[in-house]
Amino acid sequence: MRPQDTPADDSELGAFLRARRAALDPRRAGFLDDGRLRRVPGLRREELAQLAHVSVDYIVRLEQGRTRRVSRPVLAALADALHLAPDERGYLFTLADVAPAPATPRPGRPHVDAQLRQLLATMHDIPAMVLNRRMDVLAWNRAATALLTDFDALAAEERNLIRLTFLDDAYRALYADWPRAARECVAVLRMEAGRHPEDSELVALIGELSTRDPDFRTWWADHRVRGPRQLTKTYLHPLAGPLTLDVQQFTVDTQPDQQLVAYTAPADSPTQEGLRFLLRWASTPHPGTDEHPNHRPTAHDVHEPHGTVRAHRD
């Protein structure tokens, strides 16, 4: 079942304009109450047309998906009139690009460079992983498993941070403020969907989440977008308690579709102590396991998405 508004929908540009027009307070745009009944929230079409210096008919055609041929000056005028944030402005320009998307072959198993896996393995005290634009978890270290979840225990198609955020109860319970974190996920996904409308796996993920989670459906319809930025997240870990971590994101030059994500704690903070406790606990053998407590990670300790654990065993 496909959601009503997926990135493959030709009316995405119109839907985005309607959503942002409805979300804008007319007073912020300079329109005082004229006593006329507003049948819809936000700006009227004629008010947006007035601010952007275009005809009302042109706004109607854009919002109904009857045209996507918009000049850069008109796009800039619409963005200014709607008070779009930088991420929203970039998304608007992406949606209005009339150049056909290049055909892309169906991707095979994602490849993570050996050097990058080695880097993950040497980050002993820092939870870290490699993600792609869909937030699929391609590789991770032991610290990431200790902090978040045992990714190796999940099927390959379930190793996706957005999917886990909405559909996995245990992962969802980790967030101190789940609604905020979940809405950030939706905004990131919306941005990537606008940039890559040809990505069939991304469309499938949006369809699954729209079908299975009512909150996702509601927030997807908001058309809010967000690009990468500095983040701080607080997790309520069942063993270590509250952990407030900075989320560092680094683009992988050799694989433009990938990013290295690391979770760091301020020096000498309660979170740093809690994280150290958690990592010590995770590295200690427990009944039923055969791992040596002094085993030092190597590149073979980085997990990959083909269902096996490549770890040294004594």
C-alpha positions in Angstrom: 0.0 0.0 0.0 1.5 3.3 -1.1 1.0 6.4 1.0 -1.0 9.2 -0.5 2.0 11.5 -0.6 5.3 9.8 -1.4 8.3 11.3 -3.1 7.3 9.7 -6.4 4.1 11.8 -6.4 4.3 14.5 -9.1 2.3 16.9 -6.9 5.0 16.9 -4.2 5.9 20.5 -5.1 2.3 21.6 -4.8 1.8 19.7 -1.6 4.8 21.3 0.0 3.7 24.8 -1.0 0.2 24.2 0.4 1.6 22.9 3.6 4.0 25.8 4.1 1.3 28.3 3.2 -1.1 26.8 5.7 1.6 26.8 8.4 2.5 30.5 8.0 0.8 33.0 10.4 -0.7 35.8 8.2 0.4 38.4 10.7 4.0 37.3 10.4 3.7 37.9 6.6 2.3 41.4 7.2 -1.4 40.8 6.8 -3.6 42.2 9.6 -7.0 40.8 10.4 -9.4 42.3 7.8 -12.5 40.9 9.3 -13.0 38.3 6.5 -13.5 34.7 7.5 -10.5 32.6 6.9 -11.7 29.2 5.6 -8.2 27.7 5.8 -5.3 28.3 8.2 -2.4 30.3 7.1 -2.1 32.5 4.0 -4.7 32.7 1.3 -3.6 31.9 -2.2 -4.1 35.5 -3.2 -1.9 36.7 -0.3 0.9 34.4 -1.4 0.6 35.6 -5.0 0.7 39.2 -3.8 3.9 38.6 -1.8 5.6 36.6 -4.5 4.5 39.0 -7.3 2.9 36.3 -9.4 -0.7 35.6 -10.4 -3.2 33.7 -8.3 -3.8 31.4 -11.2 0.0 30.6 -11.2 -0.2 29.7 -7.5 -3.2 27.5 -8.2 -1.4 25.6 -11.0 1.7 25.1 -8.9 -0.3 23.8 -5.9 -2.4 21.5 -8.1 0.7 20.0 -9.7 -0.1 21.3 -13.1 3.3 22.9 -13.6 6.8 22.4 -12.2 8.5 24.9 -14.5 9.4 27.6 -12.1 12.2 30.1 -12.6 14.8 30.7 -9.9 13.7 34.3 -9.2 10.1 33.0 -8.7 11.3 30.2 -6.4 13.3 32.7 -4.4 10.2 35.0 -4.2 8.0 32.1 -3.0 10.6 31.1 -0.4 10.8 34.6 0.9 7.1 35.0 1.0 6.7 31.8 2.9 9.5 32.6 5.3 11.2 29.3 4.5 14.2 28.2 6.6 17.4 27.4 4.8 16.6 23.6 4.7 13.1 24.3 3.4 14.4 26.7 0.8 16.9 24.1 -0.5 14.1 21.5 -0.5 11.8 23.8 -2.5 14.5 24.3 -5.2 15.2 20.5 -5.3 11.5 19.8 -5.9 11.2 22.3 -8.7 14.2 20.9 -10.6 12.7 19.8 -14.0 15.8 17.8 -15.1 14.9 14.1 -15.3 16.4 12.0 -12.6 19.2 9.7 -13.9 18.3 6.0 -14.0 20.1 4.2 -11.2 20.6 0.5 -11.0 19.2 -1.4 -8.0 21.9 -1.3 -5.4 23.5 -4.5 -4.2 24.8 -5.1 -0.7 26.2 -1.8 0.6 30.0 -1.8 0.7 31.9 -0.2 3.6 35.6 0.3 3.0 38.0 -1.8 5.1 39.7 1.4 6.3 36.5 2.8 7.6 35.7 -0.5 9.4 39.1 -0.4 11.0 38.4 3.2 12.2 35.2 2.0 13.8 36.9 -0.8 15.5 39.6 1.5 17.1 36.9 3.8 18.5 36.8 1.8 21.7 35.0 4.3 23.9 32.9 5.9 21.3 29.7 4.4 19.9 29.9 4.8 16.1 28.3 3.4 13.0 28.1 4.0 9.2 24.8 5.0 7.7 23.5 5.7 4.2 21.0 8.4 3.2 18.0 6.1 4.2 19.6 5.7 7.7 20.3 2.1 7.1 23.0 0.9 9.5 25.7 -0.5 7.3 28.4 -1.2 9.9 28.8 -0.5 13.7 31.2 -1.1 16.5 30.7 -2.8 19.9 30.1 0.5 21.7 27.2 1.2 19.4 25.7 -2.2 20.2 26.1 -1.5 23.9 24.4 1.9 23.6 21.6 1.3 21.1 20.7 -2.3 20.2 22.2 -5.6 19.0 22.1 -4.8 15.3 23.5 -8.2 14.5 20.4 -9.8 16.0 18.2 -7.9 13.5 17.4 -8.9 10.0 19.2 -6.8 7.4 16.0 -5.0 6.4 15.3 -4.0 10.0 18.7 -2.3 10.5 17.4 1.2 9.9 17.4 3.9 12.5 14.1 5.5 11.4 12.3 2.2 11.2 13.6 1.2 14.7 12.5 4.6 16.0 8.9 4.1 15.0 8.4 0.3 15.0 10.6 -1.2 17.7 9.3 -0.7 21.2 12.6 -1.3 23.0 14.5 1.2 20.7 11.7 3.7 21.0 11.9 3.5 24.8 15.6 4.6 24.7 14.6 8.2 23.8 14.0 10.6 26.7 11.9 12.7 24.2 10.7 10.3 21.6 8.3 12.7 19.8 11.1 15.2 19.2 13.5 12.6 18.0 10.9 10.9 15.8 9.9 14.2 14.2 13.6 14.9 13.4 13.7 11.5 11.7 10.7 12.4 9.5 12.2 15.8 8.6 15.5 14.2 7.5 13.7 11.5 5.6 11.5 14.1 3.8 14.7 16.0 2.8 16.3 12.9 1.3 13.1 11.9 -0.4 13.1 15.3 -2.2 16.7 14.9 -3.2 16.4 11.2 -4.4 12.8 10.6 -5.7 14.2 7.7 -7.8 15.2 5.7 -4.7 12.7 2.8 -4.7 13.9 1.5 -1.3 13.4 5.0 0.2 9.9 5.1 -1.2 9.2 1.6 0.2 10.4 2.7 3.7 8.1 5.7 3.6 5.2 3.5 2.5 5.8 1.0 5.3 6.0 3.6 8.0 3.0 5.5 6.7 1.0 2.3 6.7 2.1 1.1 10.1 2.4 4.2 12.3 -0.2 7.0 12.6 2.3 9.5 14.1 4.6 9.0 11.0 1.6 9.6 8.7 0.7 12.8 10.6 4.2 14.2 10.7 5.0 13.3 7.1 2.0 15.3 6.0 3.5 18.4 7.7 6.2 18.6 5.0 8.8 19.7 7.4 12.4 19.2 6.2 15.8 19.2 7.9 19.3 18.7 6.7 22.3 17.5 8.7 23.2 19.6 11.7 24.7 19.4 15.2 22.5 17.3 17.4 22.3 16.4 21.1 20.2 13.4 22.1 19.3 12.0 25.6 18.9 8.3 26.0 17.3 6.5 29.0 19.5 3.4 29.0 18.1 0.6 31.1 21.7 -0.1 32.5 23.5 3.2 32.5 20.6 5.6 33.1 20.3 9.0 31.4 23.0 9.6 28.8 23.1 13.0 27.0 25.3 12.6 23.9 26.5 14.8 21.1 25.9 13.3 17.7 28.8 13.9 15.3 28.2 13.3 11.6 31.0 13.0 9.0 30.6 12.5 5.3 32.6 9.6 3.8 34.5 11.1 0.8 35.0 7.7 -0.9 31.3 6.8 -0.5 29.2 10.0 -0.9 26.0 8.2 0.1 27.5 7.2 3.5 28.2 9.0 6.7 30.1 8.1 9.9 28.0 8.9 13.0 29.6 9.0 16.4 28.1 9.6 19.9 30.4 11.6 22.2 30.0 12.8 25.8 31.5 16.0 27.3 34.7 15.4 29.3 34.2 14.6 33.0 30.4 14.6 32.7 28.0 12.2 34.3 27.2 10.9 30.8 30.9 10.1 30.2 31.0 8.1 33.4 27.7 6.4 32.6 29.0 5.5 29.1 32.3 4.1 30.6 30.2 2.0 32.9 28.1 0.7 30.1 31.1 -0.2 27.9 32.8 -1.9 30.8 29.7 -4.0 31.4 29.4 -4.8 27.7 33.0 -6.0 27.6 32.8 -8.3 30.6 32.0 -12.0 30.0 28.6 -13.0 31.3 27.2 -16.5 31.9 26.6 -18.3 28.6 29.3 -16.4 26.6 32.9 -17.3 25.8 34.4 -13.8 25.2 37.6 -12.9 27.0 37.2 -9.7 29.1 40.6 -8.4 27.9 39.9 -8.9 24.2 40.9 -5.8 22.2 38.8 -4.8 19.2 40.3 -5.1 15.7 38.8 -4.5 12.3 37.1 -7.9 12.6 35.0 -6.5 15.5 33.0 -4.3 13.2 29.7 -5.9 12.1 28.5 -5.9 8.6 25.0 -6.2 7.2 25.2 -9.8 5.9 24.0 -11.5 9.1 27.4 -12.7 10.5 29.4 -11.4 13.4 33.0 -11.1 12.4 34.6 -11.1 15.9 37.6 -12.8 17.4 36.8 -15.8 19.6 39.1 -17.3 22.1 
